[in-house]
Amino acid sequence: GPGWVRKLVTCTKGCPHCGWPILVQLWRLGMNGLSPYDDVLPWPFRHKVTFMLLDPTRQKSPLTETFLPDPYSVSFQQPQERLNVASGSPLFASHIEIPSYLKDDTLYLKVVVVDLAGMEI
């Protein structure tokens, strides 16, 4: 069915553009032209987004960060270019926290998107 096309970008060595080398960053990008429904979807994007870094051993709680969209930000408007401006979590996790969430050199991420009425999509 109709839906938004999004891309999750992870910067596991920090941001090469802003000089924050000790953080894991997560960014959500809107992508134009990949969904045939872009012209009929409601804009701006108004869903709560939660990023989760899962512990593969299930011994500790996931690291989480939730944000609500800013309907006036270009990040949540219908993309006019191939990608819109990224929005997300520049300070998601430090490299001190990361080793205990690694298993076989793999990080397990979950993204939960919930509409403002509380229904998971």
C-alpha positions as a Markdown table, in Angstrom:
| # | Residue | x | y | z |
|---|---|---|---|---|
| 1 | Gly | 0.0 | 0.0 | 0.0 |
| 2 | Pro | 0.9 | 3.6 | -0.1 |
| 3 | Gly | 3.8 | 4.7 | 2.2 |
| 4 | Trp | 6.7 | 7.0 | 2.7 |
| 5 | Val | 10.1 | 5.9 | 1.5 |
| 6 | Arg | 12.8 | 6.6 | 4.0 |
| 7 | Lys | 16.5 | 5.9 | 4.3 |
| 8 | Leu | 18.3 | 5.3 | 7.6 |
| 9 | Val | 22.0 | 6.4 | 7.6 |
| 10 | Thr | 24.3 | 5.4 | 10.3 |
| 11 | Cys | 27.6 | 7.1 | 11.0 |
| 12 | Thr | 29.5 | 4.6 | 13.2 |
| 13 | Lys | 32.6 | 6.7 | 13.4 |
| 14 | Gly | 30.9 | 10.0 | 14.0 |
| 15 | Cys | 30.2 | 12.8 | 11.6 |
| 16 | Pro | 33.0 | 13.5 | 9.0 |
| 17 | His | 31.4 | 16.9 | 8.4 |
| 18 | Cys | 31.0 | 18.2 | 11.9 |
| 19 | Gly | 34.1 | 16.7 | 13.7 |
| 20 | Trp | 32.3 | 14.5 | 16.2 |
| 21 | Pro | 34.4 | 11.4 | 16.0 |
| 22 | Ile | 33.3 | 9.4 | 19.1 |
| 23 | Leu | 29.5 | 9.0 | 18.4 |
| 24 | Val | 27.2 | 6.8 | 16.6 |
| 25 | Gln | 24.8 | 8.9 | 14.7 |
| 26 | Leu | 21.4 | 8.0 | 13.1 |
| 27 | Trp | 19.7 | 10.0 | 10.5 |
| 28 | Arg | 16.4 | 9.7 | 8.7 |
| 29 | Leu | 16.2 | 10.9 | 5.1 |
| 30 | Gly | 13.1 | 11.4 | 2.9 |
| 31 | Met | 13.6 | 10.1 | -0.6 |
| 32 | Asn | 11.9 | 11.6 | -3.7 |
| 33 | Gly | 10.6 | 9.6 | -6.6 |
| 34 | Leu | 10.9 | 6.1 | -5.0 |
| 35 | Ser | 7.3 | 5.9 | -4.0 |
| 36 | Pro | 4.5 | 6.2 | -6.6 |
| 37 | Tyr | 2.4 | 7.6 | -3.8 |
| 38 | Asp | 4.4 | 10.7 | -3.0 |
| 39 | Asp | 1.9 | 13.0 | -4.5 |
| 40 | Val | -1.1 | 11.6 | -2.6 |
| 41 | Leu | 0.5 | 11.0 | 0.8 |
| 42 | Pro | -0.2 | 13.6 | 3.5 |
| 43 | Trp | 2.7 | 16.1 | 4.0 |
| 44 | Pro | 4.5 | 17.0 | 6.1 |
| 45 | Phe | 5.5 | 13.7 | 7.6 |
| 46 | Arg | 4.0 | 13.8 | 11.1 |
| 47 | His | 5.0 | 10.5 | 12.7 |
| 48 | Lys | 7.0 | 9.9 | 15.9 |
| 49 | Val | 10.2 | 8.1 | 15.2 |
| 50 | Thr | 12.2 | 6.0 | 17.7 |
| 51 | Phe | 15.7 | 4.7 | 17.0 |
| 52 | Met | 16.7 | 1.6 | 19.1 |
| 53 | Leu | 20.1 | 0.0 | 19.4 |
| 54 | Leu | 19.3 | -3.6 | 20.5 |
| 55 | Asp | 21.4 | -5.8 | 22.8 |
| 56 | Pro | 21.8 | -9.1 | 20.9 |
| 57 | Thr | 22.2 | -11.0 | 24.2 |
| 58 | Arg | 19.0 | -9.4 | 25.6 |
| 59 | Gln | 20.6 | -8.8 | 28.9 |
| 60 | Lys | 20.3 | -5.0 | 28.9 |
| 61 | Ser | 17.7 | -2.5 | 27.7 |
| 62 | Pro | 18.1 | -1.0 | 24.2 |
| 63 | Leu | 19.6 | 2.4 | 23.8 |
| 64 | Thr | 16.7 | 4.5 | 22.5 |
| 65 | Glu | 16.0 | 8.0 | 21.2 |
| 66 | Thr | 12.6 | 9.3 | 20.1 |
| 67 | Phe | 11.9 | 12.5 | 18.2 |
| 68 | Leu | 8.8 | 14.2 | 16.9 |
| 69 | Pro | 8.8 | 15.8 | 13.5 |
| 70 | Asp | 8.9 | 19.5 | 13.1 |
| 71 | Pro | 6.2 | 20.1 | 10.5 |
| 72 | Tyr | 7.9 | 23.4 | 9.5 |
| 73 | Ser | 11.3 | 21.8 | 8.8 |
| 74 | Val | 12.2 | 20.9 | 5.2 |
| 75 | Ser | 13.3 | 17.5 | 6.6 |
| 76 | Phe | 9.6 | 16.5 | 6.9 |
| 77 | Gln | 8.2 | 18.1 | 3.8 |
| 78 | Gln | 7.7 | 16.2 | 0.6 |
| 79 | Pro | 11.1 | 15.8 | -0.9 |
| 80 | Gln | 11.7 | 18.0 | -4.0 |
| 81 | Glu | 15.2 | 16.7 | -4.6 |
| 82 | Arg | 16.5 | 13.1 | -4.6 |
| 83 | Leu | 17.1 | 13.3 | -0.8 |
| 84 | Asn | 15.8 | 15.9 | 1.6 |
| 85 | Val | 17.7 | 17.3 | 4.6 |
| 86 | Ala | 18.6 | 14.6 | 7.1 |
| 87 | Ser | 16.9 | 14.7 | 10.5 |
| 88 | Gly | 17.8 | 12.5 | 13.4 |
| 89 | Ser | 20.1 | 11.9 | 16.3 |
| 90 | Pro | 23.6 | 13.3 | 16.1 |
| 91 | Leu | 24.4 | 12.2 | 19.7 |
| 92 | Phe | 22.8 | 8.7 | 19.6 |
| 93 | Ala | 25.5 | 6.7 | 21.3 |
| 94 | Ser | 29.2 | 7.0 | 22.4 |
| 95 | His | 31.9 | 4.6 | 21.3 |
| 96 | Ile | 32.2 | 3.7 | 25.0 |
| 97 | Glu | 28.6 | 2.2 | 24.9 |
| 98 | Ile | 28.9 | 0.4 | 21.6 |
| 99 | Pro | 31.1 | -2.6 | 22.3 |
| 100 | Ser | 28.5 | -4.1 | 24.7 |
| 101 | Tyr | 25.9 | -3.9 | 21.8 |
| 102 | Leu | 28.1 | -5.6 | 19.2 |
| 103 | Lys | 27.9 | -9.2 | 18.2 |
| 104 | Asp | 30.1 | -10.6 | 15.5 |
| 105 | Asp | 30.9 | -7.0 | 14.4 |
| 106 | Thr | 27.2 | -6.3 | 13.9 |
| 107 | Leu | 25.0 | -3.7 | 15.4 |
| 108 | Tyr | 21.2 | -4.4 | 15.6 |
| 109 | Leu | 19.1 | -1.4 | 15.0 |
| 110 | Lys | 15.3 | -1.1 | 15.1 |
| 111 | Val | 13.3 | 1.9 | 14.0 |
| 112 | Val | 9.7 | 2.3 | 15.2 |
| 113 | Val | 7.4 | 4.8 | 13.5 |
| 114 | Val | 4.1 | 5.6 | 15.2 |
| 115 | Asp | 1.5 | 8.0 | 13.9 |
| 116 | Leu | 0.4 | 10.7 | 16.2 |
| 117 | Ala | -2.8 | 8.8 | 17.0 |
| 118 | Gly | -0.6 | 6.1 | 18.5 |
| 119 | Met | -0.9 | 3.4 | 15.9 |
| 120 | Glu | 2.3 | 1.7 | 14.8 |
| 121 | Ile | 3.0 | 1.7 | 11.1 |
